[in-house]
Amino acid sequence: MTSYLQLIALLEMSLTCAVVLIILLQKLASLEIPFVARVALVLLLTNLFFWPLGMSLELPLSAYVRGVTGDLSVVTMLLLWSAILPSAKKTPLGFKVPLALIAMVFYPFALGLGMIDPYAWGYGSISFLIAVVLFAVICGLVGWVKGVWILSFAIIAWAAHWHESANLWDYLLDPFLAIWALFAIPNAMYLKRREKAQSGYLFRAG
């Protein structure tokens, strides 16, 4: 069973590495790679990261990446994987802000700052599970259907023990997702301010 879970983790990390490289390529080159080409690149790069290359590398490249990053949450992986789909929309700020606030409260307490240990809630707490489901429902009510699917898959993966961890938090949140959400807030404020400045410049009386 352990080897099976390790295989799944390596396959997920290989796919994630491939997607991240494609996203970076599109950002750096400022071009939109056609979807068919993206799929072909994903398959090629996933295989490159998944299979051992020989030489001095005894393990696949994804195993070394996983050794540095650890296992990513299901939410992080699905957000990344869906970013290369056709007509992929940006994740709404209404999801990033609550996520950032949760991360700012969760990690200090989980690391022993106070008497409360929110990480323990992930071990089968019905109240915590209901809270996650309600958050998914709110995502649906505000029109972000992708968020509903992502959170639903994360809960299903946890219930099926898809990963080695039995804690629901590990399927929902990881440090990379938290950092991304935290940086997204000032970035959104900066972009909004820049848009206002540009709008004022364009419509300024001559």
C-alpha positions in Angstrom: 0.0 0.0 0.0 2.8 2.4 0.9 4.6 1.8 -2.5 1.3 2.5 -4.3 0.9 5.8 -2.4 4.5 6.7 -3.2 3.8 6.0 -6.9 0.7 8.3 -6.9 2.7 11.1 -5.1 5.5 10.9 -7.7 3.0 10.9 -10.6 1.2 14.0 -9.1 4.5 15.8 -8.5 5.7 15.0 -12.1 2.5 16.4 -13.5 2.7 19.5 -11.3 6.3 20.1 -12.3 5.3 19.9 -16.0 2.4 22.3 -15.5 4.6 24.8 -13.6 7.2 24.8 -16.3 4.6 25.5 -19.0 3.0 28.3 -17.0 6.5 29.9 -16.5 7.3 29.5 -20.2 4.1 31.3 -21.1 4.8 34.1 -18.6 8.4 34.6 -19.6 7.8 34.4 -23.3 4.5 36.4 -23.0 2.8 34.1 -25.4 -0.2 31.8 -25.3 0.7 28.2 -26.2 -2.1 26.4 -28.1 -4.0 23.9 -25.9 -2.9 20.9 -28.0 0.7 21.9 -27.7 0.2 22.4 -24.0 -1.2 18.8 -23.6 1.8 17.4 -25.7 4.3 19.3 -23.5 2.6 18.1 -20.3 2.8 14.5 -21.4 6.4 14.9 -22.5 7.6 16.7 -19.3 5.6 14.5 -17.0 7.4 11.5 -18.4 10.7 13.3 -18.1 10.1 14.0 -14.4 8.5 10.6 -13.6 11.0 8.1 -15.0 14.6 7.8 -13.7 17.0 9.2 -16.2 19.9 7.0 -15.2 23.4 8.4 -15.0 24.0 9.7 -11.4 20.3 10.0 -10.7 18.9 6.9 -8.9 15.4 8.4 -8.5 13.1 10.3 -10.8 13.5 14.1 -10.9 10.1 14.4 -9.2 11.3 12.5 -6.2 14.1 15.1 -5.7 11.6 18.0 -6.1 9.2 16.3 -3.6 12.1 15.9 -1.2 12.5 19.7 -1.2 8.8 20.8 -1.3 7.1 17.9 0.4 3.6 16.8 -0.8 1.4 19.5 -2.1 -2.3 19.8 -1.2 -4.9 18.6 -3.5 -6.2 22.2 -3.8 -2.8 23.5 -4.9 -2.4 20.8 -7.5 -5.9 21.2 -9.0 -5.5 25.0 -9.2 -2.2 24.6 -11.0 -3.4 21.8 -13.3 -6.6 23.7 -14.2 -4.5 26.8 -15.1 -3.5 25.2 -18.5 -7.0 24.3 -19.5 -8.7 26.3 -22.3 -10.3 29.6 -21.1 -8.9 29.2 -17.6 -10.0 32.1 -15.5 -8.0 33.7 -12.7 -8.8 32.5 -9.1 -11.1 35.2 -7.6 -9.8 37.4 -4.8 -12.8 36.3 -2.8 -11.1 32.9 -2.4 -7.6 34.2 -1.9 -8.4 36.6 0.9 -10.2 34.1 3.2 -7.4 31.6 2.3 -4.7 34.1 3.4 -6.6 34.9 6.6 -6.9 31.2 7.4 -3.2 30.6 6.7 -2.2 33.5 9.0 -4.2 32.1 11.8 -3.6 28.4 11.2 0.2 28.2 10.9 1.2 30.1 14.0 -1.3 28.1 16.2 -0.4 24.8 14.4 3.3 25.5 15.2 2.5 25.8 18.9 1.9 29.6 19.4 -1.2 29.1 21.7 -3.1 26.4 23.4 -5.3 25.7 20.4 -4.1 23.2 17.8 -6.2 23.6 14.6 -4.2 20.9 12.9 -5.9 18.4 15.2 -9.3 19.3 13.7 -8.2 17.7 10.4 -8.4 14.2 12.0 -12.1 13.6 11.5 -13.6 16.7 13.2 -17.2 16.9 11.9 -17.4 20.6 12.7 -14.3 21.3 10.6 -15.6 19.2 7.7 -18.9 21.0 7.8 -17.0 24.4 7.7 -15.1 23.2 4.6 -18.4 22.1 2.9 -20.0 25.5 3.8 -17.0 27.3 2.3 -17.4 25.3 -0.9 -21.1 26.1 -1.0 -20.3 29.8 -0.6 -17.9 29.5 -3.6 -20.8 28.1 -5.6 -23.2 30.8 -4.5 -20.8 33.6 -5.6 -20.4 31.9 -9.0 -17.0 30.2 -8.7 -18.0 26.7 -9.6 -14.4 25.6 -10.1 -13.8 26.2 -6.4 -16.7 23.9 -5.5 -15.2 21.1 -7.6 -11.7 21.6 -6.2 -12.8 21.5 -2.6 -15.1 18.6 -3.3 -12.2 16.6 -4.9 -10.0 17.5 -1.9 -12.6 16.1 0.5 -13.1 13.0 -1.6 -9.4 12.4 -1.8 -9.1 12.7 2.0 -12.0 10.4 2.6 -10.4 7.8 0.2 -7.0 8.2 1.9 -5.5 9.1 -1.5 -2.3 10.4 0.1 -0.3 9.1 3.1 -1.7 11.8 5.4 -5.0 11.2 7.2 -5.4 14.9 8.0 -7.8 16.9 6.0 -5.7 20.1 6.4 -3.0 18.4 4.2 -5.4 18.0 1.4 -6.6 21.6 1.6 -3.6 23.8 2.5 0.1 23.9 2.2 2.8 26.6 2.6 3.0 27.3 -1.1 -0.7 27.9 -1.4 -0.6 30.1 1.7 2.3 32.2 0.4 0.5 32.5 -3.0 -2.7 33.8 -1.3 -0.8 36.2 0.9 1.1 37.8 -2.0 -2.1 37.9 -4.1 -3.7 40.5 -1.9 -1.0 43.3 -2.2 -0.6 42.4 -5.8 -4.4 42.9 -6.4 -4.2 46.2 -4.6 -1.3 47.3 -6.7 -3.0 46.3 -10.0 -6.2 48.1 -8.9 -4.3 51.3 -8.1 -2.4 51.1 -11.4 -5.7 50.7 -13.3 -7.1 53.7 -11.6 -4.0 55.7 -12.4 -4.2 54.7 -16.1 -7.9 55.5 -16.2 -7.3 58.9 -14.7 -4.6 59.5 -17.3 -6.6 58.4 -20.3 -9.7 60.4 -19.4 -7.9 63.5 -18.0 -9.1 66.7 -19.7 -6.6 68.0 -22.2 
